[in-house]
Amino acid sequence: MASEYGYDKLFIRSRFVEQTLQATGEQGVHAVLDPVGGDLRKLSHEVLRPFGQLVVLGNAGGQPDVLQSTHALWSHNQTVAGFQLGSYSDAFPARVGQRALEALNMLATEDICSTIYGIYPAEEANEALRVLETGATRGKLLLKMAE
């Protein structure tokens, strides 16, 4: 599935550190974009090169928050940043609206693609959430609003 979206490599969670370091010649990466959280967030520091940045995008894994050692960040010359679309949208609604329109146009012209796993009537939102929480979905779940 990853190659369908233009990815060169796919790393298995249990071998994330080993495979990432191997793929980079033990140099590590400049950035890790982490929507999962938990143990993987903690391990991400092991694959960051000096001046690398961990960007926290969510907690899809549902694990408890991972505390970050500021001493470890300092001594390894690494940074951690966060991005949460909801609060960003509150602060910059026009900017987010413009970027959303651009993304939708890219989907419409097939410059990018998105897999749709399922479409549920709005009345079945709880079922869609249940399916999403199983972690077995690949792609987007959509809610269809009544006309």
Secondary structure, 3 states (H helix, E strand, C coil): CHHHHCCCCCCCHHHHHHHHHHHCCCCCEEEEEECCCHHHHHHHHHHEEEEEEEEECCCCCCCCCCCCCHHHHHHCCCEEEECCHHHHHHHCHHHHHHHHHHHHHHHHCCCCCCCEEEEEEHHHHHHHHHHHHCCCCCCEEEEECCC
